[in-house]
Amino acid sequence: MTRRTTQEAGFTLVEVMIALMIFGMIAAAGVALLAFSVRAQGATGAALDDNAALNRLVSIMTADLAQAQDRPTRDATGTLLPAFSGDRSAQPILRFVRGGWASPDQAPRATLQKVEYRLTADGIERVPYPALDGAAPLPAALLVDRVQEVRVRFRYAGAWSDTWQGDQRATLPQAMELTLVRAGGQSFRLLFLVGTGAPRPVDDTNNGQQGPGTPTGAIDAPR
């Protein structure tokens, strides 16, 4: 008589625990890698949004300031406002008249437009006006958010000033410096030409009016 012994196939408890431990380690590594990828994607998206907002601000302000015009305006109460004014401690921080206001619908209006730049709790907003004198502002457009502080300086004839209200000798500055301090302490320094960027000649023999015989100069490099 032949004795046949059989051995049941299977895994011991120790082997099962080791397999579960290895699977848990692989799963934890996968979750950590996925979480890192999600965080990196979010940080990249936020950085791209910030760059897009700054580029939008630079593009719009460059176009506006490059077409600044010597045209005083009046507010809704009839008060005469200078052609160009700027002060970081006031609201708005910038107010001026720009040219080149297109009319795609052929509306009967001027090609000049009064615009303001304001610092609000949301960020820097651009406020346009439908008319130069006596009109209420149109809805504001947020250009860049998370702005904690704004500093402006204005350059004319080689000198910088923290404010600008214009006078008979110079209604517009030649250049403007804008410094933004954003949430997190990031600081950005932006430079813009105002109008053509060239000095406006003044004929002192004509009661402070601009004269064609006065030579013009070039803008100095910002210091």
C-alpha positions, 0 to 999 in steps of 0.5 A: 500500500502506497502512502500519498502525502499532499501539501496544500499550496498557499502563502503564510501569514508573514508573506501576506503581511510583507506583500501588503507592506510593499503594496502600501509603500508603493501606493504611498509613493504614488499618492505623494508623487500625485500630490506633488504634481498637483501642487506644482501644477497649481504653483505654475498656473498661479505664476503664469497668471501673475505674469499674464496680469503684469504683461497686461498692465504693462501693455495697457499702460504703455499704450495709454501713456504713449498717447498722452495728450495735453488736454485739460478736462472738467469733472462732473462738478465743473472743476478744471483738472490738469491734463496729467496728474499723478500722486500715489497718496491720492485717488486716483493715482493717475489721471490723464487724457490719451489719444487714439481711442478707436470707434469700431462701431463708428459712434460719433465721439471724440478720439480722445479719452480720459482714463484713471488708474486707481489702487483698490483693495482688489488691485490696480484698476483702469477706469475709462470715461465716455466723455472728456468733460462732465461725464461719470466713469464707465465700469472699472477693469481690474488689471493686476490683483494682490497689490499692496503698495504702489509708488509713482515717480515722474521725470522731466528735464533730468529730474524725478518728482513723486507727484505731478500736476503740471504747469504752464512750462510742462503739462506732461512729464517725459517718463513715469516710473511705477513700482508695485509691491505685491502680496508676498513682498515681490516688488516690480519696477516699471518704466514708461515714456509719456507722449513722445518722451521728448521735452516740451519746448517752452518759449519764455518770450511768449508768456510760457507758451510752447514755441517751435524755436526752442530746441528739444532734448533727449530723455536721460536714463533712469537712475 
